């Protein structure tokens, strides 16, 4: 198969969809890889490394988007929509539920879109979301600690305090991968950390792992309100796969929070879990509402793009190889996890959560398989 790897053009996005090692693996299997010149340059993957691995270089995205399969990191940007074509396979992060405009444009282009964030494994986990959730969870604490500094609008609280001075209070909303990694980082810096979640088994697990270093609470509205007004740093780490994130801190509750406290809404990719959240960029990462600093960068792992690229491509390469070897149809027919990743099929929404959140008719991926089989 001929696979295109374009440069990422989202604000301060330096990740790349395939490393030279990944290119080499695919080329050795007989596939042709077209990489846009400079795609990995910012993180140390030079054009020479890609050509040594067997890739062909393209001077513009046009040649890359002529490939029947496109491998990216982030969702297509407005200038990329016209380059996509009917029946083309797009394999990347999409986060469609909170993004009606992107969904509409991709439906118009009639692409076959498999979203990293809804691909599952045999245990129902999200193997292509996990590595970036790990990175984002860790970055969230770094970003929050920086935003708490006075020069950045924060209340001047050091996460770990110092002898004789209390540590910062950190509230982590959601005990999944992002929340666990955030808790780990915050505890490591000496903060006073509480994680809330509605999954009692998950709270038991976190209690077993962290012991007395971590407090856990059941995530009802009263507990969130009580903890939010006391917190110096709040991490929004909730996820309902494929769906828009639930709003767990209202504007009214925000007004009761400490002035100079900080919110890092990692859920912003799925619309955010704070009523006052809106996507920001690495160029302008923070803004203030009611005296509370908001950090809502929509591609947070891009801040550590080399680590993120390596972590992501370790996870995506086996799926890329399967799609390339079998073609998209046989791959989703044989692999239920890839089938769960199918979000769009030639003008149809094939992810139930996206269809429900955006009001589109739903086409079950099994219907896609039946219709293609029937046409054959």
C-alpha positions, 0 to 999 in steps of 0.5 A: 500500500502507498501511505502518506505521512504529512507534516502536522500543521496545528499550532505548535504541533511537532509530532509526526505520524510515523518514525523512520523505524516505522517506515523501515518496517513497512518498506521491508513488507513491500509498502511505499511510504511518502513523507512530507519533507520536514515532517519530523525535523523538529524532533530529530527525525531528519529527511535523510533518516526517512530516506535511509529508511526507504521513504520517498519525500514530498515537497508539498502536502498535495503529493502526500494526500494523493496516497490512499492511506493517510497516517497523522497525529492530529485531526485535519486542519481547514486547509487539509480538508480539500486534499482528502478524497472519497474513499481515502483511509484516514488514520489519526486522532479525530475527537469528533463529538465536540467538533461538528465542523470537522465532522461535517467537512470529513463527511463531505469528503467521504473519507473512511476515518478510523480514529485512534481514540476509539480503537479498542483491544481485546479487553475493551481498553483504548490502546492508542489513546493510553500513551497520549493520556499518560503524557498528558496526565504528566504534562498537566501537573507541570503546566499547572505548577507553572501556571500557579506561579505569580507571573503567570496569573496563579496564586503563588503556591508551590505544589510541594510547599516547603518545611513549615508551609502546607503543600498545594491542594490538587484535585484530580477529576477522573481516576483513569490513565490521565488522572493516575499519571497526574496523581503520580506526578503531583504526589512526587512533587509533594502535593496534597492530592485527591482523586475523585471518580465514580468507579469504586473499583478504580478508587480501590485500585488507586488506594491500594497503589498509592496508600496514604499518599493519596486521598480518594472520594466518590465523584458526586456533585457535593464532593466535587464542589467541596474539593474544588473550592479548596483546591489550588490546582484542578485537573480535568481528567474525565473520559467517556470514549467517543462522547463529549465530556460531561461538565462537572464544574459549573460557572457558578462553582468556578466563582467560588474557587480560590482566586489564582487557582488553576484548572488544567482541562485535559478533557478539552479534546472531547469538549472539556469538563469545565463549563468555562473551558475553551480550547487554547494553543501552546502559543497562548495556553492560558486565560482567566475567568473569575480569577481562575487560570484556565490551561486548555491546550487541545494538543497538550502532548505536543509540548513534549513532541519527541517523547509523545511521537515515540510513545504513540508510534510504538502503539500505532505501528502494528495497526498501521501494518495490519491496515496496510497488509490487509486493506481497511475492509479486511482489517476491520472485518477481522479486528473488532478493535479496529472496527470500533475505531471506524468513526466515518464511512464515506458520508456516514457516521459509524460511531454511536457516540458521535452520532448521538452527540451531533445528531447524525443517523448512525450506521453500524460498522457491521452494516458497512461490512455487510454492504461492502460484502454485498457489493462485492 
